[in-house]
Amino acid sequence: MHEFAIARSILKIAENHLSKQRFNKIKKISVKIGCFSCIESSSLVFNFDVIKKGTAACDAVLAIEKESGKGRCEGCGSEFKVENLPVVRCPFCNGAGIELFGGDDVTVVSMEGV
């Protein structure tokens, strides 16, 4: 259910930048969603489509790009992309101590308008 609050925040960010960009209508909002954010993309789009009605983004498309997280091996110090959990071993040294970071955020990257 947190997708509704996130969709509302995305819309608010876009509306706040509307006048700065000198747009009357928002056509597209591009966001990056981290793979560890626990956000269901289809649910986010559904909620965005519900709340955009009657706003400057009423015809806007929400474009979502997934962003990977990163892992750092505690043994060899190597960093690597992590797309899925669980990460059991380092792909470089086969070490088991992995620190995960990044990939847990949502970022509004850009918006297009007219």
Biopython code that builds the backbone (N, CA, C, O; Angstrom):
import numpy as np
from Bio.PDB.StructureBuilder import StructureBuilder

atoms = [
    (1, "MET", "N", (0.814, -1.199, 0.000)),
    (1, "MET", "CA", (0.000, 0.000, 0.000)),
    (1, "MET", "C", (0.860, 1.267, 0.000)),
    (1, "MET", "O", (0.339, 2.352, -0.255)),
    (2, "HIS", "N", (2.160, 1.156, 0.279)),
    (2, "HIS", "CA", (2.999, 2.349, 0.278)),
    (2, "HIS", "C", (3.186, 2.923, -1.121)),
    (2, "HIS", "O", (3.664, 4.048, -1.260)),
    (3, "GLU", "N", (2.819, 2.177, -2.159)),
    (3, "GLU", "CA", (2.912, 2.688, -3.518)),
    (3, "GLU", "C", (2.015, 3.908, -3.723)),
    (3, "GLU", "O", (2.345, 4.789, -4.517)),
    (4, "PHE", "N", (0.880, 3.971, -3.013)),
    (4, "PHE", "CA", (-0.006, 5.130, -3.134)),
    (4, "PHE", "C", (0.699, 6.392, -2.641)),
    (4, "PHE", "O", (0.656, 7.425, -3.308)),
    (5, "ALA", "N", (1.340, 6.317, -1.490)),
    (5, "ALA", "CA", (2.053, 7.470, -0.940)),
    (5, "ALA", "C", (3.224, 7.869, -1.833)),
    (5, "ALA", "O", (3.505, 9.056, -1.999)),
    (6, "ILE", "N", (3.893, 6.900, -2.395)),
    (6, "ILE", "CA", (5.017, 7.196, -3.288)),
    (6, "ILE", "C", (4.516, 7.845, -4.572)),
    (6, "ILE", "O", (5.118, 8.805, -5.052)),
    (7, "ALA", "N", (3.431, 7.338, -5.128)),
    (7, "ALA", "CA", (2.839, 7.939, -6.333)),
    (7, "ALA", "C", (2.439, 9.390, -6.063)),
    (7, "ALA", "O", (2.654, 10.270, -6.896)),
    (8, "ARG", "N", (1.862, 9.624, -4.902)),
    (8, "ARG", "CA", (1.459, 10.985, -4.530)),
    (8, "ARG", "C", (2.684, 11.894, -4.427)),
    (8, "ARG", "O", (2.637, 13.045, -4.859)),
    (9, "SER", "N", (3.767, 11.392, -3.864)),
    (9, "SER", "CA", (5.001, 12.181, -3.749)),
    (9, "SER", "C", (5.600, 12.482, -5.115)),
    (9, "SER", "O", (6.072, 13.594, -5.355)),
    (10, "ILE", "N", (5.586, 11.504, -6.006)),
    (10, "ILE", "CA", (6.095, 11.717, -7.368)),
    (10, "ILE", "C", (5.290, 12.804, -8.064)),
    (10, "ILE", "O", (5.861, 13.693, -8.696)),
    (11, "LEU", "N", (3.972, 12.740, -7.953)),
    (11, "LEU", "CA", (3.111, 13.747, -8.566)),
    (11, "LEU", "C", (3.378, 15.128, -7.973)),
    (11, "LEU", "O", (3.425, 16.117, -8.705)),
    (12, "LYS", "N", (3.549, 15.202, -6.670)),
    (12, "LYS", "CA", (3.811, 16.483, -6.008)),
    (12, "LYS", "C", (5.141, 17.080, -6.471)),
    (12, "LYS", "O", (5.231, 18.284, -6.714)),
    (13, "ILE", "N", (6.159, 16.253, -6.591)),
    (13, "ILE", "CA", (7.459, 16.724, -7.088)),
    (13, "ILE", "C", (7.301, 17.280, -8.494)),
    (13, "ILE", "O", (7.812, 18.359, -8.794)),
    (14, "ALA", "N", (6.601, 16.557, -9.357)),
    (14, "ALA", "CA", (6.402, 17.008, -10.738)),
    (14, "ALA", "C", (5.612, 18.321, -10.781)),
    (14, "ALA", "O", (5.954, 19.235, -11.531)),
    (15, "GLU", "N", (4.567, 18.403, -9.978)),
    (15, "GLU", "CA", (3.769, 19.637, -9.956)),
    (15, "GLU", "C", (4.582, 20.818, -9.442)),
    (15, "GLU", "O", (4.411, 21.937, -9.925)),
    (16, "ASN", "N", (5.457, 20.591, -8.477)),
    (16, "ASN", "CA", (6.301, 21.667, -7.956)),
    (16, "ASN", "C", (7.281, 22.189, -9.004)),
    (16, "ASN", "O", (7.678, 23.353, -8.953)),
    (17, "HIS", "N", (7.671, 21.344, -9.945)),
    (17, "HIS", "CA", (8.610, 21.752, -10.986)),
    (17, "HIS", "C", (7.915, 22.220, -12.270)),
    (17, "HIS", "O", (8.570, 22.659, -13.216)),
    (18, "LEU", "N", (6.619, 22.125, -12.291)),
    (18, "LEU", "CA", (5.846, 22.484, -13.477)),
    (18, "LEU", "C", (6.106, 23.926, -13.912)),
    (18, "LEU", "O", (6.433, 24.172, -15.073)),
    (19, "SER", "N", (5.963, 24.869, -13.000)),
    (19, "SER", "CA", (6.143, 26.275, -13.361)),
    (19, "SER", "C", (7.605, 26.609, -13.643)),
    (19, "SER", "O", (7.893, 27.476, -14.468)),
    (20, "LYS", "N", (8.525, 25.933, -12.968)),
    (20, "LYS", "CA", (9.949, 26.173, -13.224)),
    (20, "LYS", "C", (10.327, 25.775, -14.642)),
    (20, "LYS", "O", (11.201, 26.388, -15.256)),
    (21, "GLN", "N", (9.667, 24.746, -15.157)),
    (21, "GLN", "CA", (9.939, 24.267, -16.509)),
    (21, "GLN", "C", (9.082, 24.982, -17.551)),
    (21, "GLN", "O", (9.249, 24.773, -18.752)),
    (22, "ARG", "N", (8.164, 25.826, -17.083)),
    (22, "ARG", "CA", (7.236, 26.569, -17.950)),
    (22, "ARG", "C", (6.352, 25.642, -18.780)),
    (22, "ARG", "O", (6.089, 25.886, -19.958)),
    (23, "PHE", "N", (5.910, 24.586, -18.135)),
    (23, "PHE", "CA", (4.970, 23.655, -18.757)),
    (23, "PHE", "C", (3.568, 23.970, -18.265)),
    (23, "PHE", "O", (3.382, 24.474, -17.158)),
    (24, "ASN", "N", (2.575, 23.662, -19.112)),
    (24, "ASN", "CA", (1.179, 23.717, -18.692)),
    (24, "ASN", "C", (0.680, 22.330, -18.305)),
    (24, "ASN", "O", (-0.145, 22.176, -17.405)),
    (25, "LYS", "N", (1.203, 21.320, -19.009)),
    (25, "LYS", "CA", (0.791, 19.933, -18.786)),
    (25, "LYS", "C", (2.024, 19.049, -18.705)),
    (25, "LYS", "O", (3.026, 19.287, -19.379)),
    (26, "ILE", "N", (1.934, 18.046, -17.884)),
    (26, "ILE", "CA", (3.002, 17.053, -17.773)),
    (26, "ILE", "C", (2.637, 15.879, -18.665)),
    (26, "ILE", "O", (1.522, 15.362, -18.594)),
    (27, "LYS", "N", (3.580, 15.456, -19.508)),
    (27, "LYS", "CA", (3.338, 14.345, -20.428)),
    (27, "LYS", "C", (4.001, 13.051, -19.961)),
    (27, "LYS", "O", (3.472, 11.964, -20.194)),
    (28, "LYS", "N", (5.145, 13.159, -19.309)),
    (28, "LYS", "CA", (5.879, 11.965, -18.896)),
    (28, "LYS", "C", (6.719, 12.279, -17.671)),
    (28, "LYS", "O", (7.340, 13.339, -17.584)),
    (29, "ILE", "N", (6.733, 11.353, -16.729)),
    (29, "ILE", "CA", (7.595, 11.448, -15.558)),
    (29, "ILE", "C", (8.427, 10.170, -15.531)),
    (29, "ILE", "O", (7.886, 9.064, -15.504)),
    (30, "SER", "N", (9.742, 10.335, -15.539)),
    (30, "SER", "CA", (10.646, 9.185, -15.497)),
    (30, "SER", "C", (11.212, 9.037, -14.096)),
    (30, "SER", "O", (11.711, 9.995, -13.505)),
    (31, "VAL", "N", (11.124, 7.823, -13.576)),
    (31, "VAL", "CA", (11.643, 7.535, -12.237)),
    (31, "VAL", "C", (12.528, 6.298, -12.275)),
    (31, "VAL", "O", (12.353, 5.413, -13.113)),
    (32, "LYS", "N", (13.481, 6.256, -11.351)),
    (32, "LYS", "CA", (14.294, 5.064, -11.126)),
    (32, "LYS", "C", (13.879, 4.478, -9.792)),
    (32, "LYS", "O", (13.731, 5.191, -8.799)),
    (33, "ILE", "N", (13.694, 3.174, -9.784)),
    (33, "ILE", "CA", (13.300, 2.474, -8.568)),
    (33, "ILE", "C", (14.341, 1.415, -8.262)),
    (33, "ILE", "O", (14.624, 0.553, -9.095)),
    (34, "GLY", "N", (14.902, 1.478, -7.083)),
    (34, "GLY", "CA", (15.902, 0.504, -6.673)),
    (34, "GLY", "C", (15.304, -0.881, -6.496)),
    (34, "GLY", "O", (14.162, -1.030, -6.058)),
    (35, "CYS", "N", (16.092, -1.893, -6.841)),
    (35, "CYS", "CA", (15.596, -3.273, -6.784)),
    (35, "CYS", "C", (15.346, -3.748, -5.355)),
    (35, "CYS", "O", (14.659, -4.750, -5.158)),
    (36, "PHE", "N", (15.887, -3.051, -4.353)),
    (36, "PHE", "CA", (15.654, -3.427, -2.954)),
    (36, "PHE", "C", (14.592, -2.556, -2.286)),
    (36, "PHE", "O", (14.399, -2.643, -1.073)),
    (37, "SER", "N", (13.901, -1.719, -3.058)),
    (37, "SER", "CA", (12.953, -0.767, -2.488)),
    (37, "SER", "C", (11.618, -1.394, -2.081)),
    (37, "SER", "O", (10.817, -0.761, -1.393)),
    (38, "CYS", "N", (11.385, -2.609, -2.498)),
    (38, "CYS", "CA", (10.123, -3.310, -2.205)),
    (38, "CYS", "C", (8.917, -2.601, -2.814)),
    (38, "CYS", "O", (7.810, -2.681, -2.282)),
    (39, "ILE", "N", (9.132, -1.911, -3.924)),
    (39, "ILE", "CA", (8.046, -1.232, -4.614)),
    (39, "ILE", "C", (7.652, -2.061, -5.825)),
    (39, "ILE", "O", (8.492, -2.419, -6.651)),
    (40, "GLU", "N", (6.380, -2.357, -5.917)),
    (40, "GLU", "CA", (5.842, -3.107, -7.049)),
    (40, "GLU", "C", (5.511, -2.103, -8.149)),
    (40, "GLU", "O", (4.627, -1.262, -7.983)),
    (41, "SER", "N", (6.217, -2.193, -9.265)),
    (41, "SER", "CA", (6.067, -1.222, -10.358)),
    (41, "SER", "C", (4.634, -1.111, -10.858)),
    (41, "SER", "O", (4.131, -0.005, -11.053)),
    (42, "SER", "N", (3.978, -2.235, -11.064)),
    (42, "SER", "CA", (2.610, -2.180, -11.589)),
    (42, "SER", "C", (1.658, -1.512, -10.607)),
    (42, "SER", "O", (0.734, -0.810, -11.019)),
    (43, "SER", "N", (1.872, -1.720, -9.326)),
    (43, "SER", "CA", (1.045, -1.078, -8.305)),
    (43, "SER", "C", (1.306, 0.427, -8.266)),
    (43, "SER", "O", (0.381, 1.217, -8.079)),
    (44, "LEU", "N", (2.561, 0.819, -8.442)),
    (44, "LEU", "CA", (2.901, 2.244, -8.467)),
    (44, "LEU", "C", (2.226, 2.927, -9.655)),
    (44, "LEU", "O", (1.656, 4.008, -9.505)),
    (45, "VAL", "N", (2.286, 2.309, -10.823)),
    (45, "VAL", "CA", (1.652, 2.874, -12.017)),
    (45, "VAL", "C", (0.139, 2.959, -11.815)),
    (45, "VAL", "O", (-0.474, 3.973, -12.151)),
    (46, "PHE", "N", (-0.463, 1.907, -11.272)),
    (46, "PHE", "CA", (-1.904, 1.918, -11.023)),
    (46, "PHE", "C", (-2.286, 3.078, -10.106)),
    (46, "PHE", "O", (-3.220, 3.822, -10.408)),
    (47, "ASN", "N", (-1.578, 3.239, -9.000)),
    (47, "ASN", "CA", (-1.880, 4.316, -8.053)),
    (47, "ASN", "C", (-1.636, 5.687, -8.667)),
    (47, "ASN", "O", (-2.402, 6.619, -8.421)),
    (48, "PHE", "N", (-0.578, 5.822, -9.461)),
    (48, "PHE", "CA", (-0.316, 7.092, -10.132)),
    (48, "PHE", "C", (-1.461, 7.432, -11.084)),
    (48, "PHE", "O", (-1.905, 8.578, -11.143)),
    (49, "ASP", "N", (-1.937, 6.432, -11.831)),
    (49, "ASP", "CA", (-3.041, 6.664, -12.760)),
    (49, "ASP", "C", (-4.320, 7.096, -12.040)),
    (49, "ASP", "O", (-5.123, 7.842, -12.600)),
    (50, "VAL", "N", (-4.510, 6.637, -10.818)),
    (50, "VAL", "CA", (-5.686, 7.028, -10.034)),
    (50, "VAL", "C", (-5.576, 8.476, -9.559)),
    (50, "VAL", "O", (-6.533, 9.243, -9.672)),
    (51, "ILE", "N", (-4.410, 8.850, -9.029)),
    (51, "ILE", "CA", (-4.292, 10.181, -8.416)),
    (51, "ILE", "C", (-4.019, 11.301, -9.412)),
    (51, "ILE", "O", (-4.173, 12.471, -9.062)),
    (52, "LYS", "N", (-3.618, 10.983, -10.637)),
    (52, "LYS", "CA", (-3.300, 12.038, -11.600)),
    (52, "LYS", "C", (-4.538, 12.693, -12.212)),
    (52, "LYS", "O", (-4.434, 13.749, -12.836)),
    (53, "LYS", "N", (-5.695, 12.082, -12.038)),
    (53, "LYS", "CA", (-6.928, 12.617, -12.615)),
    (53, "LYS", "C", (-7.216, 14.009, -12.065)),
    (53, "LYS", "O", (-7.161, 14.241, -10.857)),
    (54, "GLY", "N", (-7.524, 14.932, -12.979)),
    (54, "GLY", "CA", (-7.839, 16.296, -12.573)),
    (54, "GLY", "C", (-6.625, 17.153, -12.279)),
    (54, "GLY", "O", (-6.767, 18.265, -11.770)),
    (55, "THR", "N", (-5.427, 16.661, -12.588)),
    (55, "THR", "CA", (-4.206, 17.435, -12.343)),
    (55, "THR", "C", (-3.546, 17.779, -13.673)),
    (55, "THR", "O", (-4.018, 17.369, -14.734)),
    (56, "ALA", "N", (-2.460, 18.529, -13.611)),
    (56, "ALA", "CA", (-1.696, 18.864, -14.815)),
    (56, "ALA", "C", (-1.032, 17.629, -15.417)),
    (56, "ALA", "O", (-0.521, 17.677, -16.536)),
    (57, "ALA", "N", (-1.040, 16.529, -14.677)),
    (57, "ALA", "CA", (-0.449, 15.278, -15.154)),
    (57, "ALA", "C", (-1.513, 14.270, -15.571)),
    (57, "ALA", "O", (-1.235, 13.073, -15.647)),
    (58, "CYS", "N", (-2.728, 14.743, -15.842)),
    (58, "CYS", "CA", (-3.845, 13.819, -16.123)),
    (58, "CYS", "C", (-3.586, 12.898, -17.309)),
    (58, "CYS", "O", (-4.135, 11.797, -17.361)),
    (59, "ASP", "N", (-2.762, 13.323, -18.261)),
    (59, "ASP", "CA", (-2.441, 12.490, -19.422)),
    (59, "ASP", "C", (-1.021, 11.931, -19.362)),
    (59, "ASP", "O", (-0.541, 11.343, -20.331)),
    (60, "ALA", "N", (-0.359, 12.112, -18.241)),
    (60, "ALA", "CA", (1.053, 11.731, -18.123)),
    (60, "ALA", "C", (1.249, 10.227, -18.018)),
    (60, "ALA", "O", (0.399, 9.491, -17.517)),
    (61, "VAL", "N", (2.398, 9.807, -18.508)),
    (61, "VAL", "CA", (2.850, 8.427, -18.404)),
    (61, "VAL", "C", (3.948, 8.383, -17.343)),
    (61, "VAL", "O", (4.826, 9.245, -17.300)),
    (62, "LEU", "N", (3.883, 7.373, -16.498)),
    (62, "LEU", "CA", (4.931, 7.164, -15.509)),
    (62, "LEU", "C", (5.874, 6.103, -16.059)),
    (62, "LEU", "O", (5.508, 4.932, -16.157)),
    (63, "ALA", "N", (7.084, 6.512, -16.419)),
    (63, "ALA", "CA", (8.087, 5.592, -16.978)),
    (63, "ALA", "C", (9.023, 5.152, -15.854)),
    (63, "ALA", "O", (9.628, 5.980, -15.174)),
    (64, "ILE", "N", (9.130, 3.845, -15.673)),
    (64, "ILE", "CA", (9.901, 3.300, -14.560)),
    (64, "ILE", "C", (11.107, 2.530, -15.076)),
    (64, "ILE", "O", (10.997, 1.684, -15.964)),
    (65, "GLU", "N", (12.248, 2.840, -14.504)),
    (65, "GLU", "CA", (13.480, 2.112, -14.790)),
    (65, "GLU", "C", (13.955, 1.483, -13.486)),
    (65, "GLU", "O", (14.052, 2.165, -12.466)),
    (66, "LYS", "N", (14.245, 0.211, -13.514)),
    (66, "LYS", "CA", (14.761, -0.482, -12.331)),
    (66, "LYS", "C", (16.252, -0.198, -12.200)),
    (66, "LYS", "O", (16.987, -0.177, -13.187)),
    (67, "GLU", "N", (16.680, 0.019, -10.959)),
    (67, "GLU", "CA", (18.089, 0.281, -10.680)),
    (67, "GLU", "C", (18.611, -0.810, -9.755)),
    (67, "GLU", "O", (17.988, -1.138, -8.746)),
    (68, "SER", "N", (19.751, -1.359, -10.110)),
    (68, "SER", "CA", (20.307, -2.435, -9.299)),
    (68, "SER", "C", (20.933, -1.868, -8.027)),
    (68, "SER", "O", (21.249, -0.682, -7.930)),
    (69, "GLY", "N", (21.096, -2.759, -7.067)),
    (69, "GLY", "CA", (21.819, -2.411, -5.862)),
    (69, "GLY", "C", (23.278, -2.797, -6.033)),
    (69, "GLY", "O", (23.702, -3.203, -7.115)),
    (70, "LYS", "N", (24.031, -2.668, -4.970)),
    (70, "LYS", "CA", (25.447, -3.032, -5.015)),
    (70, "LYS", "C", (25.781, -3.903, -3.821)),
    (70, "LYS", "O", (25.143, -3.849, -2.770)),
    (71, "GLY", "N", (26.795, -4.695, -4.029)),
    (71, "GLY", "CA", (27.315, -5.517, -2.954)),
    (71, "GLY", "C", (28.806, -5.263, -2.813)),
    (71, "GLY", "O", (29.494, -4.964, -3.790)),
    (72, "ARG", "N", (29.290, -5.384, -1.599)),
    (72, "ARG", "CA", (30.728, -5.243, -1.345)),
    (72, "ARG", "C", (31.160, -6.452, -0.533)),
    (72, "ARG", "O", (30.587, -6.748, 0.516)),
    (73, "CYS", "N", (32.168, -7.142, -1.024)),
    (73, "CYS", "CA", (32.678, -8.317, -0.338)),
    (73, "CYS", "C", (33.537, -7.875, 0.840)),
    (73, "CYS", "O", (34.462, -7.078, 0.683)),
    (74, "GLU", "N", (33.224, -8.396, 2.009)),
    (74, "GLU", "CA", (34.007, -8.066, 3.204)),
    (74, "GLU", "C", (35.382, -8.722, 3.174)),
    (74, "GLU", "O", (36.296, -8.286, 3.874)),
    (75, "GLY", "N", (35.531, -9.773, 2.364)),
    (75, "GLY", "CA", (36.812, -10.470, 2.267)),
    (75, "GLY", "C", (37.800, -9.797, 1.341)),
    (75, "GLY", "O", (38.909, -9.453, 1.750)),
    (76, "CYS", "N", (37.397, -9.605, 0.077)),
    (76, "CYS", "CA", (38.334, -9.058, -0.917)),
    (76, "CYS", "C", (38.095, -7.584, -1.228)),
    (76, "CYS", "O", (38.926, -6.952, -1.879)),
    (77, "GLY", "N", (36.962, -7.019, -0.769)),
    (77, "GLY", "CA", (36.673, -5.604, -0.990)),
    (77, "GLY", "C", (36.087, -5.275, -2.346)),
    (77, "GLY", "O", (35.854, -4.104, -2.645)),
    (78, "SER", "N", (35.844, -6.275, -3.172)),
    (78, "SER", "CA", (35.282, -6.038, -4.504)),
    (78, "SER", "C", (33.841, -5.553, -4.401)),
    (78, "SER", "O", (33.092, -5.967, -3.516)),
    (79, "GLU", "N", (33.465, -4.666, -5.323)),
    (79, "GLU", "CA", (32.080, -4.207, -5.422)),
    (79, "GLU", "C", (31.479, -4.747, -6.711)),
    (79, "GLU", "O", (32.163, -4.886, -7.725)),
    (80, "PHE", "N", (30.183, -5.049, -6.650)),
    (80, "PHE", "CA", (29.507, -5.637, -7.798)),
    (80, "PHE", "C", (28.032, -5.309, -7.747)),
    (80, "PHE", "O", (27.480, -5.012, -6.688)),
    (81, "LYS", "N", (27.393, -5.369, -8.925)),
    (81, "LYS", "CA", (25.953, -5.123, -9.019)),
    (81, "LYS", "C", (25.192, -6.299, -8.433)),
    (81, "LYS", "O", (25.595, -7.455, -8.561)),
    (82, "VAL", "N", (24.080, -5.972, -7.784)),
    (82, "VAL", "CA", (23.199, -7.000, -7.243)),
    (82, "VAL", "C", (21.799, -6.726, -7.774)),
    (82, "VAL", "O", (21.240, -5.655, -7.541)),
    (83, "GLU", "N", (21.243, -7.682, -8.478)),
    (83, "GLU", "CA", (19.910, -7.536, -9.054)),
    (83, "GLU", "C", (18.850, -8.244, -8.224)),
    (83, "GLU", "O", (17.710, -7.788, -8.137)),
    (84, "ASN", "N", (19.232, -9.356, -7.617)),
    (84, "ASN", "CA", (18.270, -10.177, -6.871)),
    (84, "ASN", "C", (18.865, -10.624, -5.540)),
    (84, "ASN", "O", (20.081, -10.710, -5.369)),
    (85, "LEU", "N", (17.988, -10.896, -4.632)),
    (85, "LEU", "CA", (18.402, -11.454, -3.347)),
    (85, "LEU", "C", (17.994, -12.914, -3.289)),
    (85, "LEU", "O", (17.079, -13.287, -4.024)),
    (86, "PRO", "N", (18.572, -13.736, -2.509)),
    (86, "PRO", "CA", (19.721, -13.436, -1.664)),
    (86, "PRO", "C", (21.037, -13.547, -2.435)),
    (86, "PRO", "O", (21.166, -14.345, -3.364)),
    (87, "VAL", "N", (22.000, -12.738, -2.031)),
    (87, "VAL", "CA", (23.358, -12.853, -2.542)),
    (87, "VAL", "C", (24.098, -13.715, -1.528)),
    (87, "VAL", "O", (24.193, -13.360, -0.353)),
    (88, "VAL", "N", (24.610, -14.826, -1.977)),
    (88, "VAL", "CA", (25.232, -15.770, -1.061)),
    (88, "VAL", "C", (26.753, -15.681, -1.103)),
    (88, "VAL", "O", (27.415, -15.830, -0.076)),
    (89, "ARG", "N", (27.299, -15.443, -2.272)),
    (89, "ARG", "CA", (28.749, -15.461, -2.433)),
    (89, "ARG", "C", (29.232, -14.315, -3.313)),
    (89, "ARG", "O", (28.520, -13.849, -4.203)),
    (90, "CYS", "N", (30.453, -13.872, -3.048)),
    (90, "CYS", "CA", (31.108, -12.871, -3.880)),
    (90, "CYS", "C", (31.441, -13.503, -5.230)),
    (90, "CYS", "O", (31.985, -14.606, -5.271)),
    (91, "PRO", "N", (31.123, -12.819, -6.343)),
    (91, "PRO", "CA", (31.432, -13.391, -7.653)),
    (91, "PRO", "C", (32.926, -13.370, -7.989)),
    (91, "PRO", "O", (33.341, -13.971, -8.980)),
    (92, "PHE", "N", (33.733, -12.688, -7.180)),
    (92, "PHE", "CA", (35.167, -12.586, -7.459)),
    (92, "PHE", "C", (35.996, -13.585, -6.651)),
    (92, "PHE", "O", (36.884, -14.242, -7.194)),
    (93, "CYS", "N", (35.699, -13.701, -5.335)),
    (93, "CYS", "CA", (36.520, -14.574, -4.490)),
    (93, "CYS", "C", (35.723, -15.702, -3.840)),
    (93, "CYS", "O", (36.281, -16.541, -3.133)),
    (94, "ASN", "N", (34.411, -15.711, -4.087)),
    (94, "ASN", "CA", (33.508, -16.713, -3.518)),
    (94, "ASN", "C", (33.338, -16.544, -2.001)),
    (94, "ASN", "O", (32.886, -17.464, -1.320)),
    (95, "GLY", "N", (33.699, -15.376, -1.480)),
    (95, "GLY", "CA", (33.526, -15.092, -0.052)),
    (95, "GLY", "C", (32.055, -14.961, 0.317)),
    (95, "GLY", "O", (31.216, -14.607, -0.511)),
    (96, "ALA", "N", (31.765, -15.259, 1.586)),
    (96, "ALA", "CA", (30.365, -15.268, 2.035)),
    (96, "ALA", "C", (29.928, -13.977, 2.718)),
    (96, "ALA", "O", (28.725, -13.762, 2.871)),
    (97, "GLY", "N", (30.828, -13.125, 3.127)),
    (97, "GLY", "CA", (30.464, -11.884, 3.814)),
    (97, "GLY", "C", (30.187, -10.784, 2.816)),
    (97, "GLY", "O", (31.117, -10.220, 2.239)),
    (98, "ILE", "N", (28.916, -10.470, 2.604)),
    (98, "ILE", "CA", (28.517, -9.468, 1.609)),
    (98, "ILE", "C", (27.755, -8.342, 2.291)),
    (98, "ILE", "O", (26.780, -8.582, 3.004)),
    (99, "GLU", "N", (28.205, -7.117, 2.070)),
    (99, "GLU", "CA", (27.485, -5.927, 2.549)),
    (99, "GLU", "C", (26.705, -5.364, 1.369)),
    (99, "GLU", "O", (27.275, -5.112, 0.308)),
    (100, "LEU", "N", (25.400, -5.167, 1.551)),
    (100, "LEU", "CA", (24.551, -4.619, 0.497)),
    (100, "LEU", "C", (24.349, -3.126, 0.721)),
    (100, "LEU", "O", (24.217, -2.673, 1.858)),
    (101, "PHE", "N", (24.328, -2.369, -0.365)),
    (101, "PHE", "CA", (24.043, -0.939, -0.261)),
    (101, "PHE", "C", (23.454, -0.454, -1.578)),
    (101, "PHE", "O", (23.593, -1.097, -2.619)),
    (102, "GLY", "N", (22.788, 0.703, -1.504)),
    (102, "GLY", "CA", (22.139, 1.266, -2.687)),
    (102, "GLY", "C", (20.940, 0.427, -3.100)),
    (102, "GLY", "O", (20.631, -0.584, -2.471)),
    (103, "GLY", "N", (20.277, 0.848, -4.147)),
    (103, "GLY", "CA", (19.174, 0.092, -4.702)),
    (103, "GLY", "C", (17.904, 0.094, -3.876)),
    (103, "GLY", "O", (17.018, -0.733, -4.093)),
    (104, "ASP", "N", (17.806, 1.022, -2.923)),
    (104, "ASP", "CA", (16.615, 1.048, -2.068)),
    (104, "ASP", "C", (15.868, 2.371, -2.160)),
    (104, "ASP", "O", (15.028, 2.673, -1.312)),
    (105, "ASP", "N", (16.166, 3.151, -3.173)),
    (105, "ASP", "CA", (15.553, 4.469, -3.269)),
    (105, "ASP", "C", (14.670, 4.615, -4.502)),
    (105, "ASP", "O", (14.667, 3.772, -5.399)),
    (106, "VAL", "N", (13.930, 5.706, -4.513)),
    (106, "VAL", "CA", (13.106, 6.097, -5.657)),
    (106, "VAL", "C", (13.541, 7.506, -6.036)),
    (106, "VAL", "O", (13.585, 8.401, -5.191)),
    (107, "THR", "N", (13.863, 7.696, -7.310)),
    (107, "THR", "CA", (14.361, 8.994, -7.768)),
    (107, "THR", "C", (13.573, 9.463, -8.978)),
    (107, "THR", "O", (13.444, 8.737, -9.963)),
    (108, "VAL", "N", (13.048, 10.676, -8.902)),
    (108, "VAL", "CA", (12.428, 11.291, -10.072)),
    (108, "VAL", "C", (13.590, 11.814, -10.922)),
    (108, "VAL", "O", (14.334, 12.699, -10.501)),
    (109, "VAL", "N", (13.728, 11.253, -12.120)),
    (109, "VAL", "CA", (14.872, 11.559, -12.977)),
    (109, "VAL", "C", (14.578, 12.747, -13.896)),
    (109, "VAL", "O", (15.401, 13.651, -14.041)),
    (110, "SER", "N", (13.403, 12.733, -14.508)),
    (110, "SER", "CA", (13.054, 13.804, -15.433)),
    (110, "SER", "C", (11.553, 13.844, -15.662)),
    (110, "SER", "O", (10.813, 12.935, -15.287)),
    (111, "MET", "N", (11.137, 14.923, -16.288)),
    (111, "MET", "CA", (9.753, 15.010, -16.711)),
    (111, "MET", "C", (9.679, 15.763, -18.030)),
    (111, "MET", "O", (10.509, 16.621, -18.328)),
    (112, "GLU", "N", (8.671, 15.420, -18.803)),
    (112, "GLU", "CA", (8.446, 16.068, -20.087)),
    (112, "GLU", "C", (7.070, 16.711, -20.033)),
    (112, "GLU", "O", (6.144, 16.193, -19.409)),
    (113, "GLY", "N", (6.960, 17.836, -20.693)),
    (113, "GLY", "CA", (5.673, 18.529, -20.695)),
    (113, "GLY", "C", (5.512, 19.399, -21.904)),
    (113, "GLY", "O", (6.386, 19.487, -22.766)),
    (114, "VAL", "N", (4.368, 20.042, -21.945)),
    (114, "VAL", "CA", (4.053, 20.963, -23.040)),
    (114, "VAL", "C", (3.539, 22.259, -22.454)),
    (114, "VAL", "O", (3.211, 23.185, -23.196)),
]
sb = StructureBuilder()
sb.init_structure("model")
sb.init_model(0)
sb.init_chain("A")
sb.init_seg("    ")
for serial, (resi, resn, name, xyz) in enumerate(atoms, 1):
    if name == "N":
        sb.init_residue(resn, " ", resi, " ")
    sb.init_atom(name, np.array(xyz, "f"), 0.0, 1.0, " ", f" {name:<3s}", serial, name[0])
structure = sb.get_structure()
